[in-house]
Each structure stands twice: as C-alpha cells, then as structure tokens.
Amino acid sequence: MGSLYTAITMRTIIVFSALFWPVAASAQVKVLISGGFSGAYERLLPEFEQKSGIKVMTGSGSSQGDGSQTIKAQLARGVPTDMVILSREGLNELIAASRIAVGTDKDLARTGLGVAVPAQAPKPDVSTVEAVKQTLLGAKVVAIPGSTSGIWLMTNLFPRLGIAEKVRVKLTARGTEATGMVAAGDADIAVMPISEILHASGVNFAGALPTEIQFVQTFSAAVVAGSNEIQGAKRLIEFLASAAASEAISISGLEPLAASR
C-alpha cells in the first residue's frame, strides 16, 4: 500500500511540474487572441512566463467576421502564430480549414452577453426581454462588435425581437472599438461579451441579457498547424485550462471550465 501511494504521489508531482519545467531561453510562443478571454489572459500570462521560462508574444484579432484583422484572415496571410484563443465558433472554422493541429483544441471559459454604458451615465433596465427591447429602441446608436456575438445579435436576436430594421447599429471590427465608442459618447450602449465590458475603461456594466435571450460564448485555445513551438503552446494551453487559473478567469467575468472536465 505504501509503495502504491508513493508511486501515485510521484506521478502527480511529475504531471504538475511538467507545466513549469524550465525550457531553453530561446523558446517563444506566438499567440493570437480575441477580446473575450483577453482580461483573464493578461492576468495569467506573467505567472506562466515566470514559472515556465517560456516567452510569449501576443497579437490580437477578432474571432469571426469579414475584416482583414480576423484571426482566420491573419493566419491565411501567414502571420507567424503558434497558438490561438478565440470563440469556439471561430475555432471550429479554423479546424474546418485545417489551420489547427489535430486534437489540440481545448475549451477554457465561457461568458454571456451584457450591456455597456458610459461610465457616468445612468444604467438602463435590462432585467427583462421587454426592457432590453425598449433600451435598444431608445438608443440613438448601439455599438456591436462584428464578431461572433455581433453575428448572433444581427442574424438571430434582433430579428426575433422584431427590431432588426428599427435599431441604429454600428458594427465595429473589435470589441475594444465598441466600448471605445460608448466611452467617447459616440454610442449610447454596446451589447457584447460581459468579459470584454469588464475589461474596458470608460464604461460601466449595466447588466447581463435575460436568460430567455442570452447567448453564451465559449472561448477556446488550440495549437496552430505547422507551429515550431508545439510543446510550449501546449503547456500554455494546459496552464490556462488548469484549476489554478480559475480564480483569475472568474474575476475577469468568465466562468472557468476546468472544473467541468
């Protein structure tokens, strides 16, 4: 019994330590990330770099859409990338396009949609479906990121509420542009992932959309096919998906998925 306990304990120590085993100083992982997971990522990255010895270079792009700065478009034109973090919908597009190393994708966290207002403005009522509808109709301009959540709002929610032709929408390339419009007074509200609202300056979180019209996004990570730093990228993904990362993820307005695996 004693020898069995010792063997199990040693295996546990080895698996945990592998996440932070020192690597060559030249190891450098290049990451492309969308806005939804950025707040948690920025909290967690310094710890990973310090403990693993792996340096990480980070670029950004939207999960979906038609712009030149989507993650898909950047990969298509050869932007050097070892790992991506984006919405599951966007990642599934990359998997279908054979841009992802098989079997490396992992779900990290999820968040719903909420409403952002200028920091000094009163918060509108968004507690019911009817209240959200009236808030949208009453806004002079509604800013929406033209990525996964914006696609759903424009093609699903607004038509379902019967307001698709009645709301003045400004689609932005990135979530930061949507919150920037609200902060500058160029839009009355923004509807977007809660985690991006909490990560932005100059805006306040007015509340989450009601359950009946809520859209929950999952943010996932994967190694890019052809990466030269496969092991380093896998170790970063394992760290972000670990129970140790859960607190930072929760603080950032996301629900960590480590406990559900």
Stockholm file with secondary structure:
# STOCKHOLM 1.0

chainA/1-261         MGSLYTAITMRTIIVFSALFWPVAASAQVKVLISGGFSGAYERLLPEFEQKSGIKVMTGSGSSQGDGSQTIKAQLARGVPTDMVILSREGLNELIAASRIAVGTDKDLARTGLGVAVPAQAPKPDVSTVEAVKQTLLGAKVVAIPGSTSGIWLMTNLFPRLGIAEKVRVKLTARGTEATGMVAAGDADIAVMPISEILHASGVNFAGALPTEIQFVQTFSAAVVAGSNEIQGAKRLIEFLASAAASEAISISGLEPLAASR
#=GR chainA/1-261 SS CHHHHHHHHHHHHHHHHHTTCCCCTTCEEEEEECGGGHHHHHHHHHHHHHHHCCEEEEEECBSSSSSTTBHHHHHHTTCCCSEEEEEHHHHHHHHHTTCBCTTCCEEEEEECEEEEEETTSCCCCCSSHHHHHHHHHHCSCEEEETTHHHHHIIIIIHHHHTCTTTSCEEEESSHHHHHHHHHHTSCSEEEEEHHHHHTCSSEEEEEECCGGGCCCEEEEEEEBTTCSCHHHHHHHHHHHTSGGGHHHHHHTTCEECGGGC
#=GC SS_cons         CHHHHHHHHHHHHHHHHHTTCCCCTTCEEEEEECGGGHHHHHHHHHHHHHHHCCEEEEEECBSSSSSTTBHHHHHHTTCCCSEEEEEHHHHHHHHHTTCBCTTCCEEEEEECEEEEEETTSCCCCCSSHHHHHHHHHHCSCEEEETTHHHHHIIIIIHHHHTCTTTSCEEEESSHHHHHHHHHHTSCSEEEEEHHHHHTCSSEEEEEECCGGGCCCEEEEEEEBTTCSCHHHHHHHHHHHTSGGGHHHHHHTTCEECGGGC
//
